């Protein structure tokens, strides 16, 4: 059965809707590549006491990745934007008809609260202090507490500049003035932002450049493997470049195409007799497809179905997952269209089969959520193993069913 729920959403509380899609971390792990920071660290001056390896905890291994919790750091958590929040941000931008811009924080090193030391780089020595280490004043890339330190300093700066931080989605910042609104979404050191007033864009970019070393990237075109095309009548999201990349990576750039990602009534099952395949390659294919589901809900169910057999995959499972790749080969340019002239009411649909899995009789559910005509969230998940259902009516097959039916009659 299908349930349709409609709720009117006030455009002025857009941030509250965004917060509902925010979690503490993203499953897609869409982590940025770790970069080497060239921020200078301050060395002990000649009139200060020198610090040697044997004067600090873990001095013989005074390097970033050897830091231990409780000794070198306490808090490391930094909120990460979920991909649903990015889609919601773009949907709202299309609805309000404003352009989304992008900037990159080149060097945003938070102030360290702990006393942290790191060893000297290999090949760099000091005749005066051959056995000494560096004392850090700012968080470098690679330190466990660096993400939190960077987020804290940026968050504090935006709040002092008049922005309001979401109570649930702490990566979303909003500033209102009259009928105009400016929204900012932060993903690690990447920032996307937009405003109903173009003048706010200029003021914000000048503000950030003045405070931090920023790299302005202009209109948002590519982020988190999403290609974003902004038009006068809406925003189109696709991943054609990434799809072509993974087809080439797995040697399927010249494969044939198929009209659907899964054969109708396909029966995948755990087969311990079939010829096993390399688990690492299989999991890599699953992971690549999970990135594609960021803009392709049509492969969500098929990908999640194949993901259930990552522990012991065989040729039968590989054949099923390669069919998804062949389907993508023929539908490279499919994506999500967020039209400008449409409403912003929330409409949610949910459906589930009943004990559809032949192996354990568990159910698989699916759901989609629209804001107007804009699809912003979807999911496909199998019933958790610890979930049970409480029956309030007798079903055929139960021993007490005839007696219960007779009593009612």
C-alpha positions in Angstrom: 0.0 0.0 0.0 1.1 3.6 -0.6 0.7 6.4 1.9 0.6 10.1 0.7 1.3 12.7 3.3 1.1 16.4 2.4 2.3 19.2 4.6 2.6 22.9 3.9 6.1 24.3 4.6 6.7 27.9 5.4 9.4 29.2 3.2 10.7 31.4 6.0 11.6 28.4 8.1 13.6 26.6 5.4 16.4 25.9 7.8 14.1 23.8 9.9 13.4 21.5 7.0 17.0 21.2 6.2 17.8 20.2 9.8 15.5 17.2 9.4 17.9 15.7 6.9 21.0 16.3 8.9 22.8 13.5 10.7 26.1 13.4 12.6 27.9 11.9 9.7 27.4 10.8 6.1 27.4 7.1 5.1 28.6 7.9 1.7 31.8 9.1 3.7 32.3 11.6 1.0 35.6 12.8 2.6 37.7 15.4 0.9 41.3 14.4 -0.1 43.7 15.1 2.7 45.9 18.0 1.8 49.3 18.9 3.1 49.2 22.1 4.9 52.1 24.6 4.6 51.1 26.7 7.7 54.2 27.7 9.6 54.6 26.5 13.1 56.4 28.6 15.7 59.7 27.2 16.9 61.1 27.8 20.4 62.9 31.1 20.5 66.5 31.3 21.8 65.3 32.9 25.0 62.8 30.2 25.7 63.3 26.7 27.1 63.9 24.1 24.4 61.7 21.1 24.3 63.2 17.7 23.5 61.6 14.3 22.7 62.2 13.0 26.2 60.3 15.9 27.8 56.9 15.2 26.4 54.5 12.2 26.3 55.2 9.8 23.4 58.2 12.0 22.6 59.9 9.2 20.6 56.8 9.2 18.3 55.9 12.8 18.2 54.0 12.7 15.0 50.4 13.5 14.2 49.0 10.0 13.5 50.5 8.6 16.8 48.5 11.0 19.0 46.4 9.2 21.7 43.0 10.1 23.0 43.1 11.6 26.5 46.8 12.6 26.1 47.0 14.6 22.9 43.4 15.4 22.3 39.9 15.1 23.8 37.2 16.1 21.3 37.5 15.3 17.6 33.8 15.4 16.4 33.0 17.7 13.5 29.6 17.8 11.9 29.4 16.7 8.2 26.7 17.7 5.8 24.6 14.8 4.5 24.0 14.6 0.8 20.3 15.1 1.4 21.1 18.5 2.9 23.0 19.4 -0.3 20.0 18.4 -2.5 17.6 20.3 -0.2 19.8 23.4 -0.4 19.8 23.2 -4.2 16.0 22.6 -4.3 15.4 25.7 -2.2 17.8 27.7 -4.4 15.7 26.7 -7.4 12.5 27.6 -5.7 13.7 31.0 -4.6 15.4 31.6 -7.9 18.9 32.5 -6.6 22.3 31.4 -7.9 24.4 29.0 -5.8 28.1 29.9 -5.5 31.0 27.9 -4.1 34.2 28.7 -2.3 37.1 26.7 -0.8 38.9 27.5 2.4 42.6 27.3 1.4 44.0 27.5 4.9 41.6 27.4 7.8 43.5 26.2 10.8 41.7 26.3 14.1 43.4 27.3 17.3 44.5 24.3 19.3 43.2 24.0 22.9 45.7 21.2 23.7 49.4 21.2 23.9 50.5 19.4 20.7 53.9 18.6 19.4 54.9 17.0 16.1 58.2 15.6 14.9 60.3 17.4 12.3 59.8 16.3 8.6 62.2 13.7 7.3 65.2 15.3 5.8 64.9 18.5 7.8 67.3 18.8 10.6 68.7 21.4 13.0 72.3 21.4 14.2 71.3 23.5 17.2 68.3 21.3 18.2 68.8 17.9 16.6 66.5 16.0 18.9 63.8 18.6 19.4 60.2 18.7 18.1 57.8 21.5 17.0 55.1 23.0 19.2 51.9 23.6 17.2 49.8 26.7 17.7 47.2 25.9 15.0 45.6 22.6 13.9 47.2 21.2 10.7 45.6 18.8 8.3 46.0 15.3 9.6 45.6 16.0 13.3 42.6 14.1 14.8 41.2 17.3 16.3 41.8 19.4 13.2 38.3 19.1 11.7 36.6 20.2 14.9 39.0 23.1 15.4 38.5 24.3 11.8 34.7 24.0 12.2 34.7 25.8 15.5 36.6 28.8 14.3 34.5 29.2 11.1 31.2 28.7 13.0 32.2 31.3 15.6 33.1 33.8 12.9 29.8 33.4 11.0 27.8 33.7 14.2 29.7 36.9 15.1 28.8 38.1 11.6 25.1 37.8 12.3 24.3 34.4 10.9 22.2 31.9 12.8 23.3 28.2 13.1 20.8 25.4 12.8 20.0 23.7 16.0 20.1 20.2 14.4 21.9 20.9 11.1 24.9 22.7 12.5 26.5 23.0 9.1 23.7 25.3 7.9 23.9 29.0 8.5 21.1 31.5 7.7 20.9 35.3 7.8 17.7 37.2 7.1 17.0 40.8 6.5 13.5 41.8 5.6 12.3 39.6 2.7 15.8 38.6 1.7 17.6 35.6 3.0 21.2 34.2 2.6 21.9 30.5 3.2 25.3 28.9 3.7 26.1 25.2 3.8 29.5 23.9 5.0 31.1 20.6 4.0 34.5 20.3 5.7 36.4 23.1 4.0 34.1 23.6 1.1 31.3 26.2 1.3 28.2 26.7 -0.9 26.1 29.7 -0.5 23.4 31.8 -2.1 21.1 34.7 -1.5 17.9 36.2 -2.9 19.9 39.5 -3.0 23.0 39.4 -5.2 24.5 42.2 -3.1 24.7 39.8 -0.2 26.9 37.5 -2.2 29.5 40.2 -2.8 29.5 41.3 0.9 29.8 37.7 2.1 32.7 36.9 -0.2 34.5 40.0 0.8 33.9 39.2 4.4 35.4 35.7 4.1 38.4 36.8 2.0 39.2 39.4 4.6 39.1 37.0 7.5 40.4 33.8 5.8 42.5 32.8 2.8 39.7 31.8 0.4 39.6 30.4 -3.1 36.5 31.7 -4.9 35.2 29.2 -7.4 32.3 31.2 -8.8 29.0 29.4 -9.6 28.6 26.0 -8.1 29.3 23.5 -10.9 30.9 20.4 -9.3 30.9 19.3 -5.7 30.9 15.9 -4.0 30.9 14.1 -7.4 27.7 16.0 -8.3 27.6 18.1 -11.5 25.3 21.1 -10.9 24.0 22.9 -14.0 22.1 26.2 -13.1 19.7 27.5 -15.6 17.2 30.4 -15.6 14.3 28.0 -15.2 15.8 25.6 -12.7 18.8 23.4 -11.5 19.8 20.1 -13.0 21.9 17.6 -11.1 23.7 14.7 -12.7 26.8 12.5 -12.3 27.7 11.6 -15.9 31.5 12.4 -15.4 31.7 10.1 -12.4 29.7 7.3 -14.1 32.1 7.4 -17.0 35.1 7.3 -14.6 33.8 4.2 -12.8 32.9 2.4 -16.0 36.5 2.9 -17.1 37.9 1.9 -13.7 36.1 -1.5 -13.8 36.8 -2.1 -17.5 33.2 -1.6 -18.7 33.6 1.5 -20.8 32.8 -0.5 -23.9 30.1 -2.7 -22.5 26.6 -3.1 -23.9 23.6 -1.4 -22.5 20.4 -2.8 -20.9 17.0 -1.1 -20.3 16.8 -1.6 -16.6 19.2 -2.1 -13.6 17.7 -5.4 -12.5 15.9 -8.3 -14.1 12.2 -8.5 -13.0 11.7 -10.8 -10.1 15.5 -11.4 -9.8 16.3 -13.8 -7.0 19.6 -13.1 -5.5 20.6 -15.3 -2.6 23.5 -16.4 -0.4 25.2 -19.1 -2.5 28.2 -20.8 -0.7 28.6 -23.3 -3.5 29.1 -20.9 -6.4 32.5 -19.8 -7.6 33.7 -17.0 -5.2 35.1 -13.7 -6.5 37.4 -11.1 -5.1 35.6 -9.4 -2.2 37.6 -6.2 -2.4 36.7 -5.6 -6.1 33.0 -6.4 -5.4 32.9 -4.0 -2.4 34.6 -1.4 -4.5 31.9 -1.7 -7.2 29.2 -1.4 -4.5 30.9 1.7 -3.0 31.1 3.4 -6.4 27.5 2.8 -7.1 26.5 4.1 -3.7 28.0 7.5 -4.8 25.9 7.4 -7.9 22.7 7.0 -5.9 23.3 10.6 -4.8 21.5 11.7 -7.9 20.1 8.4 -9.3 17.2 6.9 -7.2 16.5 4.5 -10.0 19.4 2.3 -9.0 18.9 2.5 -5.2 17.0 -0.7 -4.8 19.2 -2.8 -7.1 22.4 -1.5 -5.5 21.2 -2.1 -1.9 20.1 -5.6 -3.0 23.6 -6.4 -4.3 25.2 -4.8 -1.2 23.7 -7.5 1.0 26.1 -10.1 -0.3 29.4 -8.3 0.2 30.6 -10.9 2.8 30.7 -13.9 0.4 30.0 -12.7 -3.2 30.2 -15.1 -6.2 29.8 -14.9 -9.9 26.1 -14.7 -9.7 26.2 -11.5 -7.6 28.9 -10.0 -9.9 26.6 -10.6 -12.9 23.8 -8.7 -11.1 26.0 -5.8 -10.2 27.5 -5.5 -13.7 24.0 -5.2 -15.0 23.6 -2.0 -13.0 26.8 -0.7 -14.7 25.4 -1.6 -18.1 22.2 0.2 -17.3 24.2 3.3 -16.3 26.2 3.2 -19.5 23.0 3.7 -21.4 21.5 6.4 -19.1 24.6 8.5 -18.3 22.9 11.8 -18.6 19.9 11.1 -16.4 19.6 13.2 -13.3 17.4 15.3 -11.0 15.6 18.4 -12.3 14.6 21.1 -9.8 12.2 23.5 -11.6 12.0 27.1 -10.7 8.2 27.6 -10.9 6.9 25.0 -8.6 5.7 24.8 -5.0 7.6 23.8 -1.9 5.1 21.6 -0.1 6.4 18.4 1.4 5.0 15.2 -0.1 6.2 11.8 1.2 5.5 8.3 -0.2 6.3 5.1 1.5 5.9 1.4 0.6 7.0 -2.0 1.7 6.7 -5.6 0.7 5.6 -8.2 3.2 8.2 -10.8 4.1 9.6 -10.5 0.6 13.0 -12.0 1.3 13.0 -15.8 0.6 15.9 -16.4 3.0 14.8 -14.8 6.2 11.2 -13.6 5.4 12.1 -10.0 6.2 10.5 -7.0 4.5 12.1 -4.3 2.3 10.8 -0.8 2.6 11.2 2.2 0.3 10.4 5.9 0.6 10.7 9.2 -1.3 10.2 12.8 -0.3 9.4 15.7 -2.6 9.4 19.4 -2.0 6.9 20.5 -4.6 8.1 18.8 -7.8 11.7 18.4 -6.5 12.8 15.0 -5.3 15.2 15.6 -2.4 15.4 12.3 -0.4 14.9 8.6 -1.0 15.8 5.3 0.7 15.6 1.6 0.3 16.2 -0.6 3.4 15.7 -4.1 4.7 14.0 -4.8 7.9 16.4 -4.9 10.8 17.0 -8.4 12.3 15.9 -7.4 15.8 12.6 -6.0 14.7 9.4 -8.0 15.5 5.8 -7.3 14.7 2.9 -7.5 17.2 -0.2 -8.9 15.7 -3.6 -7.6 16.8 -5.6 -9.9 14.5 -5.2 -13.6 13.9 -3.6 -14.7 10.6 -4.1 -17.9 8.6 -1.6 -20.5 9.9 -1.7 -19.5 13.6 -2.9 -22.3 15.8 -5.2 -20.0 17.7 -6.7 -18.5 14.5 -9.8 -20.7 14.3 -10.7 -20.2 18.0 -10.2 -16.4 17.7 -12.3 -16.3 14.5 -15.1 -18.3 16.2 -15.1 -16.0 19.3 -15.5 -12.9 17.1 -18.3 -14.6 15.0 
